[in-house]
Amino acid sequence: MTVEPLHSAERRARITAEIEARTGIDSAMIERLVTAFYARARADALLGPVFGAHIVDWDAHLTRMCSFWASVALMSGTYHGNPMGRHLGLPVDALHFDRWLALFEETAAEVCPPPAADHFTERARRIAHSLELGIASVRGVRLGRGQRFHGKNLVPPPPGDQL
C-alpha cells in the first residue's frame, strides 16, 4: 500500500481544483478582489493612513496579496511569508479589524459570486481574529473568549517597516 505524502503536489492540485469548482474562485477573481479591496482601503479614513504609512511599493504589495489570497482561498501554496510578523507592530486594534472586515466583505460581495464571497469572508474573519489576538498579545494583553483588543495610545512602529 502506497501512502501519499500529506502535502504532495497532486494532493494540493486536487484540493485547489475542488475549491475552484465549488466556489468559482480563480486567479483572475482573486486579482479583482484584491485590487478593488485595496483601492477602498487606501481611500478609507481609518485604514488608509495605516496602509499609507507602511506600504511603499503598491504594485509589489498587490502582487504579494494576490499570492497570499491564492494560498488562503485555494490552498495553492504560492505565498511564503509571515503575515503575523508583518502586522505585530502596526498601530491597529479591534476598530481597524472591524473596518477591514466590513470593507473586505462588501468588496467580496460585489466582486464575487456568493459561494466565492462566502469562502473569502470566512477566511478573512479567521485571519482578522488571529491577527488581533497576536497584536494584543505582543502588547501584553491576553484576550479571553469573546474579548476584543482596544488599544489606547497606539504607537506606530518606526518608519520603513512595511506590510
Legacy VTK file of the C-alpha trace (Angstrom):
# vtk DataFile Version 3.0
C-alpha trace
ASCII
DATASET POLYDATA
POINTS 163 float
0.000 0.000 0.000
1.405 3.360 -1.024
0.694 6.294 1.260
0.562 9.667 -0.435
2.662 12.362 1.271
0.487 14.817 3.204
1.468 17.849 1.111
2.132 16.316 -2.265
1.713 18.438 -5.383
-1.002 16.105 -6.669
-2.998 16.339 -3.452
-2.694 20.140 -3.407
-3.810 20.322 -7.049
-6.872 18.161 -6.277
-7.823 20.355 -3.313
-7.372 23.529 -5.372
-9.460 22.106 -8.236
-12.240 21.118 -5.834
-12.336 24.606 -4.277
-12.290 26.244 -7.722
-15.166 24.018 -8.899
-17.224 24.624 -5.739
-16.674 28.392 -5.460
-15.682 29.623 -8.930
-12.572 31.240 -7.462
-9.642 31.576 -9.846
-6.591 33.825 -10.114
-8.488 36.476 -12.101
-11.172 36.712 -9.399
-8.523 36.959 -6.696
-6.828 39.783 -8.579
-10.145 41.647 -8.993
-10.951 41.241 -5.289
-7.504 42.290 -4.073
-7.340 45.298 -6.398
-10.845 46.511 -5.536
-10.404 45.952 -1.804
-7.106 47.802 -1.550
-8.474 50.722 -3.590
-11.183 51.054 -0.929
-8.806 50.503 1.985
-6.385 53.140 0.720
-9.228 55.675 0.477
-10.701 54.786 3.867
-10.334 57.393 6.640
-9.347 54.805 9.280
-7.354 52.272 7.251
-5.822 54.491 4.578
-3.305 56.201 6.874
-2.107 52.855 8.266
-1.546 51.410 4.804
-0.087 54.669 3.522
2.474 54.786 6.310
3.710 51.234 5.742
3.426 50.342 2.076
5.931 51.943 -0.245
5.579 49.799 -3.376
1.885 49.194 -4.026
2.457 47.048 -7.114
4.631 44.655 -5.113
2.142 44.663 -2.236
-0.807 43.825 -4.502
1.175 41.018 -6.135
2.061 39.652 -2.690
-1.585 39.903 -1.574
-2.780 38.027 -4.668
-0.320 35.268 -3.810
-1.453 35.333 -0.171
-5.137 35.044 -1.074
-4.438 32.286 -3.601
-2.780 30.349 -0.781
-5.565 31.120 1.695
-8.544 30.636 -0.610
-7.282 27.940 -2.965
-4.616 26.219 -0.857
-2.196 26.970 -3.702
0.911 27.204 -1.544
2.177 30.187 -3.543
2.608 32.554 -0.589
5.716 32.225 1.536
5.673 34.988 4.092
4.973 35.867 7.694
1.693 37.804 7.918
1.683 37.806 11.711
5.205 39.179 11.934
4.412 41.944 9.450
1.354 43.071 11.409
2.500 42.832 15.041
3.939 46.346 15.219
1.087 48.116 13.471
-0.968 50.680 15.403
-4.247 48.827 14.982
-6.927 47.383 17.213
-10.465 45.973 17.057
-11.815 49.088 15.334
-9.331 48.651 12.490
-10.093 44.945 12.127
-13.833 45.599 12.122
-13.413 48.213 9.395
-11.047 45.956 7.414
-13.599 43.135 7.569
-16.519 45.398 6.626
-14.674 46.707 3.556
-13.448 43.228 2.620
-16.898 41.678 2.959
-18.537 44.489 0.947
-15.935 44.128 -1.775
-16.182 40.338 -1.889
-19.984 40.543 -2.142
-19.702 42.938 -5.094
-16.816 41.261 -6.946
-17.527 37.575 -6.357
-20.462 35.206 -6.751
-21.990 34.216 -3.378
-20.121 30.897 -2.899
-16.788 32.643 -3.517
-17.677 35.666 -1.374
-18.652 33.333 1.488
-15.404 31.381 1.101
-13.260 34.533 1.157
-15.228 36.105 4.012
-14.975 33.075 6.264
-11.207 33.029 5.841
-10.894 36.803 6.266
-12.729 36.582 9.600
-10.318 33.916 10.831
-7.317 35.939 9.685
-8.567 39.122 11.372
-9.244 37.268 14.616
-5.813 35.661 14.610
-4.019 38.940 13.862
-5.974 40.786 16.541
-5.044 38.135 19.120
-1.391 38.313 18.097
-1.242 42.097 18.222
-2.932 42.177 21.629
-0.532 39.541 22.918
2.646 41.422 21.944
1.240 44.438 23.762
0.796 42.370 26.909
-2.972 41.966 26.610
-4.371 38.484 26.976
-7.829 38.290 25.444
-10.403 35.880 26.772
-13.100 34.250 24.688
-15.189 36.940 23.025
-12.953 39.809 24.170
-11.573 42.355 21.719
-8.374 44.382 21.725
-8.945 48.098 22.168
-5.534 49.720 22.241
-5.077 53.021 23.940
-2.458 55.423 22.675
-1.452 53.166 19.809
2.091 53.963 18.758
3.149 53.273 15.184
6.300 51.264 14.509
9.413 53.043 13.236
9.289 54.409 9.661
10.360 51.986 6.984
8.549 48.954 8.371
6.441 47.562 5.561
3.480 45.225 5.410
LINES 1 164
163 0 1 2 3 4 5 6 7 8 9 10 11 12 13 14 15 16 17 18 19 20 21 22 23 24 25 26 27 28 29 30 31 32 33 34 35 36 37 38 39 40 41 42 43 44 45 46 47 48 49 50 51 52 53 54 55 56 57 58 59 60 61 62 63 64 65 66 67 68 69 70 71 72 73 74 75 76 77 78 79 80 81 82 83 84 85 86 87 88 89 90 91 92 93 94 95 96 97 98 99 100 101 102 103 104 105 106 107 108 109 110 111 112 113 114 115 116 117 118 119 120 121 122 123 124 125 126 127 128 129 130 131 132 133 134 135 136 137 138 139 140 141 142 143 144 145 146 147 148 149 150 151 152 153 154 155 156 157 158 159 160 161 162
